[in-house]
Amino acid sequence: AVMSPAMWKWTCLVSHLLLSATVSPLGRQQPLHPKRPFVSFTGEQAEGNFNHLVVDERTGHIYLGAVNRIYKLSSDLKVLVTHQTGPDEDNPKCYPPRIVQTCNEPLTPTNNINKMLLIDYKENRLIACGSLYQGICKLLRLDDLFKLGEPFHKKEHYLSGVNESGSVFGVIVSYSNMDDKLFIATAVDGKPEYFPTISSRKLTKNSEADGMFAYVFHDEFVASMIKIPSDTFTIIPDFDIYYIYGFSSGNFVYFLTLQPEMISPPGSTTKEQVYTSKLVRLCKEDTAFNSYVEVPIGCEKNGVEYRLLQAAYLSKAGAILARSLGVGPEDDILFTVFSKGQKRKMKSLDESALCIFVLKKINDRIKDRLQSCYRGEGTLDLAWLKVKDIPCSSALLTIDDNFCGLDMNAPLGVSSMVRGLPIYTEDRDRMTSVIAYVYKNHSLAFVGTKSGKLKK
């Protein structure tokens, strides 16, 4: 598999954003090759931090989500189009937003931080979601960033009141004969009554259609969403689920998360708060979200636990890595970066590890758990839904690799952690991002670090 032009251009851009020097395997800094200067691009304003980046794999055009701006760049980082998204008069306490009804809170000029940027290839449009007005999204034409639609009239149009750029992750599931779906996952910032933490939405062909971003299914009792119960916040006041990465594979959609938990340390009578990294899995066709399962993931090397997920990327194994892992070259592999420990989400330790997971092995662990629960063994074991002690109910049915749940034994947690294979550790310059691909049967990974280095 040869690196595509778009992939190479993306790598160059990532190199620009992350790189100050290349690092040899021995850790010595090497000067950049003088004949291959890196192209750079600087935003228009001091406030215009870059939040998200997507590359059109057909054209190599780059779309940058920034504060108050969406940029379209050529593959050599020349500005082609700029679309302004803010600032505007707003107050984060206005719900619904003041663009829908009068708000008694004082309004002030507020920046619009880009929180999600996705290319909808089928309809040739960009989905750009921001922090203004409790998190609404624009649909922009890829060619010229012309605004095709901006739904804001219904409560499902507001995705999240959180202002951090890394608080929303979306995955598009595409169909040839019907409207696509957008699975969207978001931190809720203590407002579970307003925002589901995961939901699936309609992506209509018409950007101004009434059903755009409506829940795929919604009635009085069941909907295509998961909400965090309000009483969870009485146990952990700052509880939230932080979504680090998402993707689709086979019949499932996956999100990689970081979430707080209360645990009792060995020998202690009091509980303390730690963070646990978990993989969440849902069936693409599950409109009632009965297939929700989450499994803890982590990594260990030389007795050191790496449990705080920093970044992840889905790739293929490639022939050489596949042989050593005992899988096929086309099997999905998750490249993940964890930092040491479980306690410091906001200020992670610099010790970090690059670890790989075989997705099939995670799915096998989930299948084992589903089979045991449907035999009536154990409890649902999902602490944040306060259903830890609800026993599993037995049912006589066959659970295969593509089982999508029933309105029983759901949502379900896996208690035992799936451990990744550590392939590289860094003790001083924390790894913060990763991409990977296969080149001539070899698996290659690029890792970005806290200080702006790129390691290949």
C-alpha positions, 0 to 999 in steps of 0.5 A: 500500500503506497501512501496516497497524495492526500495522506502525504499532504496531511502528514506534511501538515501534521508535521508542520503543526507538531514538528520542530525537529525529527528525533532519531531512535536514539533520541538525538535531534536531527536537523530538518533536511534543508531541501525539504522545507516545511510549508506553514500557515498562520491564522488571521487573528491572535485569538484564532487557535486551530481546533480541528483539521480534516483533509478531503481525500479526493482533492487534498484540500485542507479544512481547518476549524479555528476560533471564529473561523473555518479555513479552506486551504490548498494542499500547499497551505494557501488560503482558498476560502475563509468562513467567519463563525463568530464572535456573537452576542451570547451567554452560556446560561441561555438555554434554549439560546437567545436566537430561539427565545429571549434570554434574561442573562447578560449577553456579551460578545462571545467567541465561537470555538470549533468543536467538530469538523466532519466531511460529508462526502456523499453530499459534498458538504462540511459539518462544522459545529461550534460552541455558540448557542449551546453548540449548534452546527453549520453545513457548509458547501465544500467548494466555497464554504457557502452556508447551506444550512444551520438548524437551530429551532429544536432542542436536538439541534443543541449538541453541548454547552461545553466550550472546550474544542475537544469535547465532541466527536462525530462518526458518519455512517453512510448508506447507498439507498437512504439518509446517512446517520451521524453518531455524535458523542459529547461531554455534557458539563453537568447538563444531562437533562439538556444533552445526551452523551451519545446519540445518532442523528439523521443526516438528510440530503437537504441541508435545510430539511426539517429532520436534519440532526433529528434523532434517528428514533424517538418516542415516549419511552425509547430514543437513539441516545444515552443520557447520564442520569442526574443522580450520578452527579450526586456521587461524582459532582464533576462527572462527565464522559470525555470522548477522545476518538471515534470510528466505525468498523464492520457493523459497529461504531466505536468511541474511546473515552475517559471518565471518572470513577470512584474506587476503594484503594486496597486497605482503604475505607474511603473512596477516591476519584480516578479516571478510567479509559473505556472503549464504547461500542454500538451497533450501527443499526441499533435505534434504541441503543440496546447494544451499548457496551463499554470495556476498560482499556489500558496498558502496562510495561515493566510494572508501570500502568498507563491508563489515561488515554491521550489519543488514538488512530485506527489503521490496518495491521499490514502483513509484517505486524499481522504475522507477529500478532497472529491476525490478518493483514486487513484486520483493524488495529488501534494505535493508542497513546496513554499517559501514566496513572489514573489520577491526573486527567487535566494535568497528565504525567509526562510518562507515556506509552504507545500501545496497540490493540487488535480490534477483533480481540476487544470484540471477542472480550465483549462477546464473552461478556454478552454471552455470560450476562445472557446466561444470567451471570454477574451484574450489568456492572456500569457504575456511572448508570448506577446499575452496578448491582442489577443482575444479568437476566438469562435468555436462551439465544445465540450471541454471535459476533454481530449481536445487537442487544435486546431491551434487557441486559443493557447498557452493559459494562465489562469489568476486566480491562483489555490490555494493549501491547506496549510498543514504545514509551517516552518518559519526558516529552509526553506523547499527545497525538498519533496517526498510522498507516501501512507502507510496503507491508510495514506499519508506520506510526507518527507520534506528536509530543507535548513539546512539538516534536514529531516521531516516526 
